[in-house]
Amino acid sequence: MNLCSVYFAKEGGKDRFFFLMLHFMTLPLSCSFSATLSIMAVKHRVMLLVAVCLYLPGLSHGFQPSFSVDETHRDITRKAVLRKTAEVCRDLAAADGRDFNLKIDDNLSVQEVQKACFSSSTSTAPLSTDIFQTALNEIYGSNEKVYFSLVDIPEFHFHSETFLGGRDIITTGMSVVKASVKSENFVAAREVLGQICHIIQDFYSHSNWVELGKTTPYSALIRPDQPLQNLAGPFTPTCKSCTGDACADNILPEVLKQGLLTSGYFSTFSSSKPTGKCSHGGPLDKTRKRDPVGGINKDSFTSDHGTLHRKAANLAVDATMELLEDIRLAAGDRNFLRFWTRDKDN
């Protein structure tokens, strides 16, 4: 019998979730990392009305999933995937002594990358733009599943200072992706990749990493052997109340001076949070009205810390590229390209 297990542990009175993927390579797609997330989602009351509301302007609890004037999860993922894929093709071309003239920046299109990468000897299989776009769409779709079905599980959004739990999910997911690519289960790998991309992208919008003046990704989030340092303690106050609409400076000066890492508390059904802690903010967050009132999220330009939205999104792109680079190193360049050229698993 195939096994797909979820392990639960208690810490600090809050549920923490750890995943064990047993015999993953023999599992049907219905019993995958995605199915594990669905099991966890049953624990929470996520109503359809909430999902619909999340698409409305100003009601986000993460970067918007797609189709917004703000930088969305789809925008961030697309930029990172196209840039990293183009980099791999450039490096292969250099190794083969071939020219590579594509300018690598955030303005790349699927068509440009497909033409530059897969119309040459860098490809081990023919690729159409449609196949490449389908692979991207699969990642977008699994990314959005996290947005809609796991809204009140803090580890999936780095809410409520759940840095260790969020890192556990990312690193476990990365192991699954690498094993899936190695076994040529490319569709399953893309499903999991979209989910962990969402989680790592949310870190930069929901934590105070940007407010601390950081300009590079937090690499420890994808490396389980590295410690997460300077985490604000559970009883350390981190915010003061916003004054009217002015929320730009509600993180306590001593938190910024000491370089302490924190994130906002968020709940759609409870206003409780530890004394002195920041809230995520926004109309869906019931904790935002509990002192200290307001929020620190950078999900959109109109968020409490919306002036930092662009910086957070740019860091999220860089962090997603770093995650993809780690997968590339494990898979090898040509197998990494096959990740986008295969429209079905073996």
Rosetta silent file (secondary structure, phi, psi, omega in degrees, C-alpha in Angstrom):
SEQUENCE: MNLCSVYFAKEGGKDRFFFLMLHFMTLPLSCSFSATLSIMAVKHRVMLLVAVCLYLPGLSHGFQPSFSVDETHRDITRKAVLRKTAEVCRDLAAADGRDFNLKIDDNLSVQEVQKACFSSSTSTAPLSTDIFQTALNEIYGSNEKVYFSLVDIPEFHFHSETFLGGRDIITTGMSVVKASVKSENFVAAREVLGQICHIIQDFYSHSNWVELGKTTPYSALIRPDQPLQNLAGPFTPTCKSCTGDACADNILPEVLKQGLLTSGYFSTFSSSKPTGKCSHGGPLDKTRKRDPVGGINKDSFTSDHGTLHRKAANLAVDATMELLEDIRLAAGDRNFLRFWTRDKDN
SCORE:     score description
SCORE:     0.000 S_00000001
   1 L     0.000  135.792  175.431    0.000    0.000    0.000 S_00000001
   2 L   -70.949  145.802 -177.089    1.242    3.491   -0.840 S_00000001
   3 L  -116.741  135.749  174.957    1.759    5.740    2.146 S_00000001
   4 L  -141.005  101.264 -166.418    1.045    9.472    2.404 S_00000001
   5 E  -115.343  147.312  172.723    1.352   10.564    6.033 S_00000001
   6 E  -119.625  129.047  179.422    0.888   13.755    7.999 S_00000001
   7 E  -110.170  136.048 -178.773    2.532   14.037   11.388 S_00000001
   8 E  -114.838  139.065  175.217    1.277   16.451   14.004 S_00000001
   9 E  -137.034  154.187  179.993    3.224   17.786   16.962 S_00000001
  10 E  -104.188  137.556  174.932    2.355   20.301   19.675 S_00000001
  11 E  -150.657  124.124  176.684    4.534   23.259   20.546 S_00000001
  12 L    62.692   27.541  178.782    3.609   26.256   22.625 S_00000001
  13 L    78.130    3.078 -178.640   -0.094   25.367   22.628 S_00000001
  14 E  -120.533  144.157  177.946   -0.331   25.740   18.850 S_00000001
  15 E   -66.728  134.274  169.556   -0.530   23.036   16.244 S_00000001
  16 E  -123.846  144.898 -170.549    2.620   22.556   14.231 S_00000001
  17 E  -119.912  129.484  177.082    2.651   20.407   11.194 S_00000001
  18 E  -125.479  141.320 -173.930    5.451   18.246    9.895 S_00000001
  19 E  -109.328  140.924  171.053    5.304   16.193    6.740 S_00000001
  20 E  -126.083  116.739  179.026    6.744   12.817    5.966 S_00000001
  21 L   -97.586  105.055 -178.721    6.632   11.726    2.341 S_00000001
  22 L  -101.485  129.108 -179.481    6.995    7.942    2.280 S_00000001
  23 L    53.632   41.732 -173.437    7.513    6.181   -1.034 S_00000001
  24 H   -59.742  -34.421 -174.689    6.584    9.461   -2.775 S_00000001
  25 H   -68.033  -17.738  179.268    7.877    8.332   -6.110 S_00000001
  26 H  -101.463    3.236 -176.527    5.294    5.521   -6.243 S_00000001
  27 L   -79.988  144.703  168.750    2.366    7.636   -5.132 S_00000001
  28 L   -70.920  160.082 -176.812   -0.459    8.567   -7.473 S_00000001
  29 L   -60.072  -24.711 -178.987   -0.916   12.285   -7.934 S_00000001
  30 L   -71.273  -14.556  177.647   -3.993   12.109   -5.696 S_00000001
  31 L  -123.380   76.656 -172.532   -1.742   11.263   -2.735 S_00000001
  32 L  -128.407 -173.679  174.112    0.946   13.902   -3.008 S_00000001
  33 H   -56.396  -37.530  178.137    2.394   16.851   -1.130 S_00000001
  34 H   -63.252  -40.630  179.199   -0.682   18.754   -2.344 S_00000001
  35 H   -64.285  -35.459  177.487   -2.973   16.122   -0.828 S_00000001
  36 H   -61.077  -42.430  178.272   -1.140   16.504    2.455 S_00000001
  37 H   -62.709  -37.308 -179.687   -1.894   20.230    2.432 S_00000001
  38 H   -64.604  -38.352  177.331   -5.550   19.454    1.776 S_00000001
  39 H   -60.659  -41.728  179.442   -5.661   17.207    4.836 S_00000001
  40 H   -67.004  -34.554 -177.150   -4.336   20.065    6.926 S_00000001
  41 H   -64.979  -27.102  179.768   -6.832   22.464    5.436 S_00000001
  42 L   -60.792  -26.777 -177.674   -9.710   20.352    6.801 S_00000001
  43 L   -68.216  -15.480 -174.599   -8.642   21.468   10.264 S_00000001
  44 L  -120.780  147.074 -178.549   -9.674   25.022    9.480 S_00000001
  45 L   -89.624   88.895  179.285  -13.018   26.557    8.525 S_00000001
  46 L  -104.784  109.598 -174.062  -12.243   28.224    5.196 S_00000001
  47 L   -91.162  154.911  178.960  -15.459   29.302    3.572 S_00000001
  48 H   -58.957  -36.025 -179.508  -16.047   30.000   -0.118 S_00000001
  49 H   -60.555  -38.784  178.119  -17.043   33.551    0.718 S_00000001
  50 H   -62.849  -44.460 -179.393  -13.584   34.182    2.144 S_00000001
  51 H   -59.824  -42.064  179.142  -11.959   32.846   -1.003 S_00000001
  52 H   -65.026  -43.727 -177.671  -14.040   35.144   -3.168 S_00000001
  53 H   -62.789  -29.579 -177.004  -13.323   38.147   -0.962 S_00000001
  54 L   -62.394  -22.455  179.143   -9.586   37.564   -1.219 S_00000001
  55 L   -81.472  -13.442 -176.761   -9.675   38.666   -4.842 S_00000001
  56 L   -77.284  145.120 -178.672  -11.213   42.029   -3.947 S_00000001
  57 L   -56.778  137.204  175.067   -8.851   45.006   -3.702 S_00000001
  58 L    82.305   -0.928 -176.572   -7.513   45.654   -0.208 S_00000001
  59 L  -110.613   19.444 -174.235   -8.597   42.286    1.228 S_00000001
  60 L   -79.603  154.479  170.822   -5.442   40.275    0.645 S_00000001
  61 L  -119.205   17.559  177.483   -3.553   38.229    3.221 S_00000001
  62 L  -170.578  174.042  169.804   -0.560   37.739    0.885 S_00000001
  63 L   -47.799  139.666  177.327    0.680   39.063   -2.416 S_00000001
  64 L   -54.957  142.518 -177.955   -2.378   38.934   -4.680 S_00000001
  65 L   -65.379  -38.918 -177.023   -2.396   35.579   -6.500 S_00000001
  66 L  -170.673  165.930  170.121   -2.883   37.089   -9.964 S_00000001
  67 L    55.178   66.554 -179.473   -4.470   39.808  -12.089 S_00000001
  68 L  -149.472  158.699  174.900   -3.812   42.926  -10.012 S_00000001
  69 L   -73.293  -17.300  176.583   -2.115   46.302  -10.386 S_00000001
  70 L   -81.897  169.777  172.362    0.120   45.163   -7.523 S_00000001
  71 L   -72.903  121.791 -174.545    2.978   42.681   -7.852 S_00000001
  72 L  -104.091  167.712  174.383    1.250   39.293   -7.618 S_00000001
  73 H   -57.932  -37.235  178.953    2.424   35.777   -6.801 S_00000001
  74 H   -64.863  -44.862  178.193    2.010   35.013  -10.497 S_00000001
  75 H   -59.406  -47.533 -176.912    4.195   37.989  -11.500 S_00000001
  76 H   -62.451  -45.649 -179.173    6.872   37.056   -8.971 S_00000001
  77 H   -65.819  -43.658 -179.726    6.921   33.397   -9.990 S_00000001
  78 H   -60.248  -48.367 -179.286    6.948   34.169  -13.724 S_00000001
  79 H   -58.870  -44.988 -177.065    9.879   36.577  -13.429 S_00000001
  80 H   -66.595  -44.812 -178.293   11.913   34.131  -11.343 S_00000001
  81 H   -64.639  -46.075 -177.883   11.247   31.094  -13.536 S_00000001
  82 H   -66.842  -40.623  178.768   11.971   32.877  -16.809 S_00000001
  83 H   -65.373  -45.671 -177.945   15.125   34.533  -15.498 S_00000001
  84 H   -67.620  -39.959  177.825   16.504   31.332  -13.978 S_00000001
  85 H   -62.724  -42.472  178.749   15.664   29.269  -17.059 S_00000001
  86 H   -64.336  -37.717  177.595   17.359   31.845  -19.279 S_00000001
  87 H   -62.315  -42.682  178.478   20.438   31.798  -17.025 S_00000001
  88 H   -61.484  -44.940  179.520   20.697   28.020  -17.355 S_00000001
  89 H   -63.730  -39.406  177.649   20.437   28.286  -21.146 S_00000001
  90 H   -61.468  -44.679 -178.223   23.071   31.034  -21.207 S_00000001
  91 H   -67.109  -37.857  176.830   25.487   28.913  -19.170 S_00000001
  92 H   -66.040  -39.823  178.238   24.923   25.875  -21.379 S_00000001
  93 H   -62.529  -42.805  178.856   25.495   27.978  -24.476 S_00000001
  94 H   -62.874  -40.424  179.700   28.768   29.293  -23.036 S_00000001
  95 H   -65.608  -31.828 -179.417   29.893   25.754  -22.210 S_00000001
  96 H   -89.605   -1.926 -178.929   29.113   24.675  -25.778 S_00000001
  97 L    74.297   26.936 -179.373   30.826   27.716  -27.317 S_00000001
  98 L  -106.545  158.424  176.578   27.575   29.095  -28.722 S_00000001
  99 L   -77.184  147.680  173.786   26.224   32.630  -28.747 S_00000001
 100 L  -141.221  109.826 -169.843   23.397   33.597  -26.411 S_00000001
 101 L  -107.126    3.405 -177.169   22.028   37.055  -27.067 S_00000001
 102 L   -73.534  129.764  175.138   18.898   37.205  -24.909 S_00000001
 103 L   -77.655  123.239 -176.101   18.878   40.031  -22.355 S_00000001
 104 L   -95.829  109.651  177.082   17.966   38.536  -18.966 S_00000001
 105 L  -153.216 -170.811 -176.508   15.741   40.839  -16.931 S_00000001
 106 L   -75.786   -3.174 -176.567   12.237   41.038  -15.460 S_00000001
 107 L   -99.429   10.359 -179.318   10.687   41.760  -18.858 S_00000001
 108 L   -64.116  146.753  174.679   11.276   38.326  -20.376 S_00000001
 109 L  -111.697  160.403  176.587    8.378   36.580  -22.084 S_00000001
 110 H   -58.224  -42.154 -178.124    7.686   32.869  -22.393 S_00000001
 111 H   -62.688  -42.788 -179.521    8.087   33.157  -26.151 S_00000001
 112 H   -63.846  -45.300 -178.419   11.504   34.834  -25.884 S_00000001
 113 H   -68.203  -41.309  178.257   12.888   32.287  -23.450 S_00000001
 114 H   -58.948  -44.547 -177.697   11.442   29.370  -25.414 S_00000001
 115 H   -66.753  -41.649 -176.336   13.037   30.617  -28.620 S_00000001
 116 H   -74.936  -32.400 -172.119   16.409   31.318  -27.035 S_00000001
 117 H   -95.392  -42.540 -164.515   16.591   28.167  -24.936 S_00000001
 118 H  -110.537    9.955  175.315   14.754   25.375  -26.621 S_00000001
 119 L  -106.965   29.365 -177.248   15.369   25.942  -30.306 S_00000001
 120 L  -145.775 -172.093 -177.339   18.959   24.762  -30.000 S_00000001
 121 L   -74.276   -1.861  176.572   21.061   21.888  -28.760 S_00000001
 122 L   -69.724  -19.107 -175.843   20.459   22.911  -25.140 S_00000001
 123 L   -93.677  140.389  174.807   17.187   20.983  -25.296 S_00000001
 124 L   -97.449   -1.758  178.494   16.910   17.209  -24.928 S_00000001
 125 L  -154.469  148.190  178.798   13.339   17.251  -26.243 S_00000001
 126 L   -63.973  146.129 -178.972   11.342   19.504  -28.565 S_00000001
 127 L  -137.014  133.464  171.546    9.342   22.177  -26.810 S_00000001
 128 L   -99.695  160.001  175.805    6.517   24.372  -27.945 S_00000001
 129 H   -58.426  -35.601 -179.487    5.600   27.640  -26.294 S_00000001
 130 H   -62.409  -40.663  179.853    2.313   26.006  -25.278 S_00000001
 131 H   -66.349  -43.595  178.037    4.092   23.246  -23.333 S_00000001
 132 H   -61.158  -44.519  179.874    6.309   25.766  -21.543 S_00000001
 133 H   -65.363  -37.581  177.936    3.289   27.923  -20.719 S_00000001
 134 H   -62.690  -40.950  177.442    1.377   24.876  -19.480 S_00000001
 135 H   -61.302  -43.460  176.945    4.229   24.050  -17.106 S_00000001
 136 H   -63.096  -41.931 -179.156    4.140   27.602  -15.774 S_00000001
 137 H   -62.306  -35.106  177.770    0.356   27.466  -15.411 S_00000001
 138 H   -63.415  -39.545  178.707    0.651   24.322  -13.298 S_00000001
 139 H   -69.657  -42.373  176.851    2.967   26.168  -10.933 S_00000001
 140 H   -57.224  -44.598 -176.178    0.690   29.220  -10.832 S_00000001
 141 H   -63.489  -44.441 -179.597   -2.273   26.999   -9.982 S_00000001
 142 H   -71.683  -29.809  174.071   -0.616   25.193   -7.088 S_00000001
 143 H   -60.793  -44.729 -177.437    0.735   28.527   -5.807 S_00000001
 144 H   -71.024  -24.793  176.984   -2.819   29.894   -5.691 S_00000001
 145 H   -60.758  -37.997  178.255   -4.124   26.828   -3.837 S_00000001
 146 H   -64.011  -39.547 -178.817   -2.061   27.891   -0.830 S_00000001
 147 H   -61.954  -42.552 -171.775   -3.576   31.373   -1.017 S_00000001
 148 H   -91.536  -33.456 -170.561   -7.165   30.171   -1.012 S_00000001
 149 H  -104.728   -6.809 -176.458   -7.266   26.965    1.035 S_00000001
 150 L  -128.985   37.028 -172.001   -4.717   27.530    3.794 S_00000001
 151 L   -61.742  -37.754 -174.165   -5.486   31.080    4.837 S_00000001
 152 L  -101.778   14.673  173.852   -5.543   30.476    8.620 S_00000001
 153 L  -101.175  104.507 -168.317   -2.558   28.134    8.899 S_00000001
 154 H   -60.428  -34.115 -177.459    0.234   30.562    9.853 S_00000001
 155 H   -60.281  -25.781 -177.469    3.169   28.372    8.791 S_00000001
 156 H   -83.601   -2.077  179.641    2.063   28.581    5.161 S_00000001
 157 L  -136.867    5.608 -174.531    2.315   32.386    5.147 S_00000001
 158 L    56.813   29.329  170.700    4.927   33.081    7.840 S_00000001
 159 H   -72.579  159.904  165.594    2.205   34.722    9.901 S_00000001
 160 H    57.999   34.103  176.008    2.473   34.934   13.691 S_00000001
 161 H    58.695   32.555 -178.935    6.276   34.525   13.840 S_00000001
 162 L   -90.171   57.212 -173.967    6.076   30.890   12.640 S_00000001
 163 H   -70.959  -40.976 -179.515    9.512   31.018   11.039 S_00000001
 164 H   -67.562  -43.070  179.015   10.672   27.550   12.025 S_00000001
 165 H   -64.908  -40.944  177.700    7.438   25.906   10.897 S_00000001
 166 H   -64.451  -41.981  178.047    7.453   27.766    7.587 S_00000001
 167 H   -63.636  -39.254  178.202   11.067   26.819    6.949 S_00000001
 168 H   -58.260  -43.300 -178.617   10.264   23.153    7.731 S_00000001
 169 H   -66.718  -42.243 -179.806    7.542   23.110    5.059 S_00000001
 170 H   -62.391  -49.488 -175.335    9.796   24.768    2.465 S_00000001
 171 H   -69.854  -35.165  174.679   12.764   22.451    3.003 S_00000001
 172 H   -64.253  -44.329  178.815   10.589   19.336    3.096 S_00000001
 173 H   -62.295  -39.563  178.703    8.915   20.453   -0.126 S_00000001
 174 H   -62.789  -38.220  177.021   12.263   21.118   -1.782 S_00000001
 175 H   -62.305  -39.524  178.504   13.363   17.564   -0.972 S_00000001
 176 H   -65.664  -43.417 -179.889   10.194   16.281   -2.618 S_00000001
 177 H   -60.811  -47.471 -178.082   10.763   18.438   -5.719 S_00000001
 178 H   -61.835  -43.826  179.239   14.362   17.252   -6.107 S_00000001
 179 H   -65.559  -37.270  179.667   13.393   13.606   -5.699 S_00000001
 180 H   -67.129  -42.422  178.016   10.530   14.026   -8.160 S_00000001
 181 H   -63.487  -43.199  179.667   12.758   15.634  -10.787 S_00000001
 182 H   -59.227  -36.169  179.425   15.341   12.896  -10.330 S_00000001
 183 L   -91.414    7.574  178.176   12.636   10.293  -10.962 S_00000001
 184 L    62.830   29.553  172.095   11.236   12.348  -13.868 S_00000001
 185 L   -92.528   71.203 -168.415    7.918   12.944  -12.111 S_00000001
 186 H   -70.922  -37.195  178.961    7.861   16.475  -13.493 S_00000001
 187 H   -64.686  -44.609  177.839    4.161   17.271  -13.053 S_00000001
 188 H   -61.702  -39.320  179.443    4.292   16.238   -9.390 S_00000001
 189 H   -64.102  -41.461  179.926    7.439   18.324   -8.930 S_00000001
 190 H   -66.723  -34.790  177.831    5.791   21.411  -10.427 S_00000001
 191 H   -60.010  -47.804 -179.240    2.779   20.979   -8.143 S_00000001
 192 H   -71.110  -38.439 -179.936    4.948   21.069   -5.026 S_00000001
 193 H   -58.612  -43.101  179.035    7.208   23.804   -6.384 S_00000001
 194 H   -60.043  -37.543 -179.103    4.273   26.176   -6.798 S_00000001
 195 H   -67.934  -46.434 -177.153    3.256   25.620   -3.183 S_00000001
 196 H   -74.925  -25.444  172.881    6.653   26.265   -1.648 S_00000001
 197 H   -61.624  -42.761  179.336    7.189   29.289   -3.917 S_00000001
 198 H   -57.912  -46.100 -175.044    4.072   30.844   -2.399 S_00000001
 199 H   -64.140  -47.736 -177.414    5.335   30.288    1.130 S_00000001
 200 H   -68.944  -32.292  177.100    8.800   31.731    0.599 S_00000001
 201 H   -65.422  -38.530 -179.902    7.382   34.715   -1.303 S_00000001
 202 H   -64.142  -27.785 -179.926    5.058   35.527    1.585 S_00000001
 203 H   -53.860  -41.585 -173.343    8.010   35.793    3.971 S_00000001
 204 H   -77.148  -21.178  175.852    9.113   39.051    2.368 S_00000001
 205 H   -88.828  -31.423 -169.707    5.661   40.602    2.527 S_00000001
 206 H  -100.677  -20.536  177.362    4.679   39.410    5.999 S_00000001
 207 E   -94.453  179.267  176.565    7.891   39.690    8.002 S_00000001
 208 L   -99.458   24.074  179.408    9.921   42.795    8.809 S_00000001
 209 L   -55.673  -43.544  179.843   12.880   41.595    6.708 S_00000001
 210 L   -68.551  -43.077 -179.418   12.540   44.614    4.406 S_00000001
 211 L   -62.802  -25.451  177.226   12.067   47.030    7.301 S_00000001
 212 L   -76.729   -1.363  177.916   15.340   45.731    8.781 S_00000001
 213 L    86.428   13.751 -179.140   17.086   47.075    5.702 S_00000001
 214 L   -73.731  139.263 -178.186   17.837   43.689    4.153 S_00000001
 215 L  -121.814    2.706  177.710   18.499   43.760    0.419 S_00000001
 216 L  -131.092  159.504 -178.459   19.182   40.066   -0.264 S_00000001
 217 L   -63.739  157.254  176.505   17.113   36.917    0.361 S_00000001
 218 L   -87.521   92.290 -171.407   17.203   35.094    3.691 S_00000001
 219 H   -63.372  -24.627 -178.965   19.063   32.013    2.493 S_00000001
 220 H   -63.256  -17.977 -179.533   18.536   30.103    5.750 S_00000001
 221 H   -69.423  -18.702  178.334   14.877   29.609    4.760 S_00000001
 222 H  -113.598    8.559 -177.860   15.943   26.999    2.182 S_00000001
 223 L  -127.861   99.087 -175.348   18.829   25.514    4.172 S_00000001
 224 L   -65.098  -16.044 -179.817   17.761   23.374    7.144 S_00000001
 225 L   -84.552   -7.328 -179.843   21.365   23.154    8.385 S_00000001
 226 L  -100.994  137.669 -179.964   21.546   26.919    8.975 S_00000001
 227 L   -73.917  148.262  170.510   20.072   28.494   12.140 S_00000001
 228 L   -88.953  113.417 -169.979   17.345   31.120   11.967 S_00000001
 229 L  -102.284  157.486  174.540   18.912   33.924   13.925 S_00000001
 230 L    58.242   38.753  175.751   17.633   36.961   15.835 S_00000001
 231 E   -77.356  134.240  176.347   14.034   35.752   16.074 S_00000001
 232 L   -62.106  134.808 -179.046   11.893   37.934   18.325 S_00000001
 233 L   -68.891  161.236 -176.953   10.999   35.993   21.464 S_00000001
 234 L   -63.251  -21.427 -179.715    7.402   34.970   22.170 S_00000001
 235 L  -111.452   12.188  179.437    7.103   37.601   24.909 S_00000001
 236 L   -87.879  116.889  175.826    9.062   40.358   23.146 S_00000001
 237 L   -61.488  142.471 -176.334    6.844   43.323   22.158 S_00000001
 238 L  -127.116  -18.267 -175.817    7.357   44.198   18.508 S_00000001
 239 E  -136.926  159.669  166.333    4.836   46.891   17.539 S_00000001
 240 L  -117.298  164.762 -177.708    3.044   50.004   18.711 S_00000001
 241 L   -68.392  144.407  172.550   -0.392   51.065   17.517 S_00000001
 242 L   -67.873  152.166  176.777   -0.751   52.892   14.240 S_00000001
 243 E  -107.360  106.121 -175.979   -1.890   56.494   14.454 S_00000001
 244 L    62.004 -127.619  178.735   -4.829   56.971   12.138 S_00000001
 245 L   -90.643   -0.301 -176.778   -3.765   55.909    8.673 S_00000001
 246 E   -89.642  105.066 -178.279   -0.059   56.293    9.489 S_00000001
 247 L  -120.220    4.562 -171.896    1.383   52.816    9.968 S_00000001
 248 L   -64.446  -27.431 -174.616    4.804   53.173    8.398 S_00000001
 249 L  -119.369   33.745 -177.060    6.647   53.393   11.735 S_00000001
 250 L   -84.354   -9.683  172.637    4.630   51.082   13.971 S_00000001
 251 E   -75.340  132.422 -174.729    7.436   48.527   14.423 S_00000001
 252 L   -61.231  138.797 -178.863    9.177   49.355   17.708 S_00000001
 253 H   -56.738  -37.505 -177.954   12.540   51.134   17.303 S_00000001
 254 H   -67.934  -28.636  175.789   14.297   48.676   19.619 S_00000001
 255 H   -66.142  -44.537  179.433   13.183   45.775   17.411 S_00000001
 256 H   -68.972  -39.502 -179.081   14.741   47.429   14.367 S_00000001
 257 H   -64.231  -40.093 -179.239   17.861   48.468   16.276 S_00000001
 258 H   -83.913   -5.470  179.690   18.444   44.937   17.543 S_00000001
 259 L    68.430   32.386 -177.592   17.674   43.436   14.154 S_00000001
 260 L   -78.939  136.885 -179.695   14.949   41.186   15.556 S_00000001
 261 E   -92.542  127.924  178.718   12.897   39.228   13.026 S_00000001
 262 L  -141.029  169.338  172.135    9.129   39.300   13.494 S_00000001
 263 E  -147.091  162.995 -175.795    5.952   38.923   11.457 S_00000001
 264 L   -79.873  146.503  174.020    2.346   39.989   11.908 S_00000001
 265 E   -79.003  146.243 -176.736   -0.344   37.876   13.546 S_00000001
 266 L  -146.186  136.908  172.288   -3.323   37.055   11.341 S_00000001
 267 L  -158.204  140.018  176.029   -6.688   35.373   11.823 S_00000001
 268 L   -89.795   -8.452 -175.210  -10.001   35.534   10.011 S_00000001
 269 L  -130.161   -5.085 -179.885  -11.945   34.271   13.035 S_00000001
 270 L  -138.895  141.106  179.175  -10.170   35.384   16.244 S_00000001
 271 L   -94.096   -0.533 -175.237   -8.893   38.748   17.441 S_00000001
 272 L   -75.922  145.878  173.309   -6.489   37.279   19.997 S_00000001
 273 L  -161.262  160.056  179.204   -2.738   37.697   19.757 S_00000001
 274 L   -62.753  151.361 -178.623    0.135   37.895   22.268 S_00000001
 275 L   -58.046  129.791  173.741    0.592   41.167   24.108 S_00000001
 276 L    81.130    3.095 -176.338    2.571   43.764   22.186 S_00000001
 277 L   -88.393  152.010  176.473    2.822   41.787   18.963 S_00000001
 278 L   -68.975  152.769  169.503    2.349   43.167   15.442 S_00000001
 279 E  -104.485  160.279  174.242   -0.686   42.271   13.376 S_00000001
 280 L   -67.662  -47.873  179.300   -0.704   41.439    9.693 S_00000001
 281 L    94.408  169.172 -177.561   -3.391   44.052    9.029 S_00000001
 282 L    98.502  157.373 -173.961   -6.086   44.468    6.402 S_00000001
 283 L   -58.434  -30.019 -178.605   -9.879   44.021    6.591 S_00000001
 284 L   -78.362  -17.033 -175.048   -9.758   40.203    6.850 S_00000001
 285 L   -88.482  107.986 -178.479   -7.402   40.243    9.828 S_00000001
 286 H   -73.552  -19.328 -179.700   -9.370   40.349   13.055 S_00000001
 287 H   -74.277  -14.491 -173.675   -6.226   40.771   15.167 S_00000001
 288 H   -65.785  -19.686 -179.242   -5.572   44.209   13.651 S_00000001
 289 H   -91.683   -5.770  177.247   -8.050   45.833   16.052 S_00000001
 290 L   -88.857  130.644 -178.434   -6.337   44.387   19.120 S_00000001
 291 L   -56.502  131.686   -2.432   -3.715   46.693   20.661 S_00000001
 292 L   -75.258  127.849 -174.105   -1.266   47.384   19.108 S_00000001
 293 L   -78.212  159.381  179.353   -3.692   48.108   16.273 S_00000001
 294 L   104.936 -160.223 -177.884   -2.779   48.182   12.588 S_00000001
 295 L  -159.406  176.041 -178.070   -0.497   45.938   10.574 S_00000001
 296 L  -129.756    8.261 -175.439    2.861   45.513    8.877 S_00000001
 297 L   -72.363  155.668 -179.050    2.081   43.613    5.659 S_00000001
 298 L  -123.117   33.335 -173.612    3.366   44.749    2.278 S_00000001
 299 L   -64.480  -30.399 -177.957    0.954   42.684    0.154 S_00000001
 300 L  -147.748  172.012  178.523   -0.126   45.616   -2.006 S_00000001
 301 L   -65.593  -22.716 -178.568    0.579   49.284   -2.548 S_00000001
 302 L   -96.954    5.269  178.616   -2.414   50.113   -0.311 S_00000001
 303 L   -70.407  168.884 -179.450   -1.315   47.884    2.599 S_00000001
 304 L   -55.409  -39.369  175.735   -0.246   49.296    5.953 S_00000001
 305 L  -110.689   39.062 -174.527    3.392   49.085    4.821 S_00000001
 306 H   -63.307  -21.040  177.980    2.512   49.450    1.162 S_00000001
 307 H   -65.210  -17.440  179.791    5.344   51.876    0.460 S_00000001
 308 H  -103.015    8.763 -176.865    7.632   48.843    0.742 S_00000001
 309 H   -57.550  -46.570 -177.148    5.503   46.632   -1.514 S_00000001
 310 H   -64.717  -41.893  178.769    7.848   46.872   -4.492 S_00000001
 311 H   -62.699  -42.314  179.322   10.936   46.122   -2.412 S_00000001
 312 H   -63.097  -42.643 -179.530    9.240   43.104   -0.861 S_00000001
 313 H   -65.696  -40.234  179.006    8.162   41.809   -4.260 S_00000001
 314 H   -64.491  -40.046  176.315   11.645   42.246   -5.729 S_00000001
 315 H   -65.693  -36.141  177.629   13.165   40.333   -2.831 S_00000001
 316 H   -63.757  -36.910  175.302   10.544   37.632   -3.322 S_00000001
 317 H   -62.593  -48.214 -178.774   11.675   37.294   -6.953 S_00000001
 318 H   -62.270  -39.426 -179.914   15.305   36.959   -5.866 S_00000001
 319 H   -67.895  -37.684  177.474   14.385   34.411   -3.184 S_00000001
 320 H   -66.464  -38.439  176.068   12.390   32.339   -5.670 S_00000001
 321 H   -64.673  -38.041  178.037   15.368   32.387   -8.027 S_00000001
 322 H   -63.867  -40.676  176.653   17.613   31.230   -5.183 S_00000001
 323 H   -62.585  -44.640  178.459   15.240   28.343   -4.509 S_00000001
 324 H   -64.124  -36.591  177.944   15.245   27.437   -8.222 S_00000001
 325 H   -63.906  -38.770  177.779   19.034   27.600   -8.291 S_00000001
 326 H   -63.020  -40.738  177.105   19.194   25.091   -5.437 S_00000001
 327 H   -67.389  -40.055  177.697   16.938   22.747   -7.409 S_00000001
 328 H   -59.007  -44.849 -178.856   19.048   23.321  -10.526 S_00000001
 329 H   -63.126  -35.555  179.162   22.231   22.324   -8.695 S_00000001
 330 H   -74.849  -35.159 -174.335   20.587   19.129   -7.495 S_00000001
 331 H   -88.307  -29.042 -170.072   19.051   18.262  -10.873 S_00000001
 332 L    90.355  151.364 -172.383   21.778   19.388  -13.257 S_00000001
 333 H   -60.659  -47.686 -174.505   21.309   21.955  -16.011 S_00000001
 334 H   -71.091  -35.091  176.790   19.865   19.735  -18.708 S_00000001
 335 H   -71.239  -31.301  175.410   17.489   17.955  -16.353 S_00000001
 336 H   -62.122  -41.061  178.030   16.417   21.356  -15.018 S_00000001
 337 H   -67.388  -35.590  178.049   15.429   22.342  -18.555 S_00000001
 338 H   -63.251  -24.642  176.354   13.539   19.063  -18.983 S_00000001
 339 H   -55.646  -30.714 -178.663   11.506   20.187  -15.966 S_00000001
 340 H  -101.941   -9.408 -175.832    9.866   22.714  -18.327 S_00000001
 341 H  -100.345   -7.844 -177.347    9.850   20.600  -21.486 S_00000001
 342 L  -101.777  123.938 -178.311    7.873   17.633  -20.265 S_00000001
 343 L   -94.726    0.742  175.260    4.076   17.974  -20.364 S_00000001
 344 L  -159.086  155.940  178.329    3.442   14.709  -18.503 S_00000001
 345 L   -72.995  158.628  173.464    5.133   12.340  -16.105 S_00000001
 346 L   -69.116    0.000    0.000    6.639    9.082  -17.269 S_00000001
